[in-house]
Amino acid sequence: MVLFTNTLASKIALSHIYYPALISKTVRRPYGLLYHDEDYPSSHMCNHAVITDHSGDLGKIIEDITAFYTGRGLMPVLYTSFHRKAYNVLAEPLKSRGYAIGRYPDGSFFYYPKNVRPEGSYSSNVERVRRPGKEILSMFSDDDEGRYNRMVAEKLSS
């Protein structure tokens, strides 16, 4: 199933899918991406999978994802690649393997299993950004969307 085209909506979705590579380790599989960072086990942004190719055996793919994360002591989390078709294709195979459905505030779906919880705790120093510096602004792409987002970040912080 083709999920992404050359439309602006597809480009935005792809930027969201690949963004976590900037903040966590990435393992590429034929079916998609596995982001992980054992230093931040409770962060879904740092620890989640995205299936970008649904043409394989979804049962085996889900089992591989589950084994990957549980083998590292992490809760398996799966994002649906910001595409409604992806949600429809993945919902039943995930539910039948013990995954529950969650929601983001913007309505995008993600999945995580009911019975696996990360062990241990971590602490993190969080500071509010008052003005985006070069490091933050450099994370935006150089295309029209990235330039727009840089401009918005700069205006909102001034």
Sequence and secondary structure as in RCSB ss.txt:
>XXXX:A:sequence
MVLFTNTLASKIALSHIYYPALISKTVRRPYGLLYHDEDYPSSHMCNHAVITDHSGDLGKIIEDITAFYTGRGLM
PVLYTSFHRKAYNVLAEPLKSRGYAIGRYPDGSFFYYPKNVRPEGSYSSNVERVRRPGKEILSMFSDDDEGRYNR
MVAEKLSS
>XXXX:A:secstr
     SSHHHHHHHHHHHGGGGTSEEEEETTEEEEE TTSTT TTTSEEEE  TTS HHHHHHHHHHHHHTTT  
  EE TT HHHHHHHHHHHHTTTEEEEE TTS EEEEESS    S         SS  HHHHTTS SSHHHHHHH
HHHHHHH 
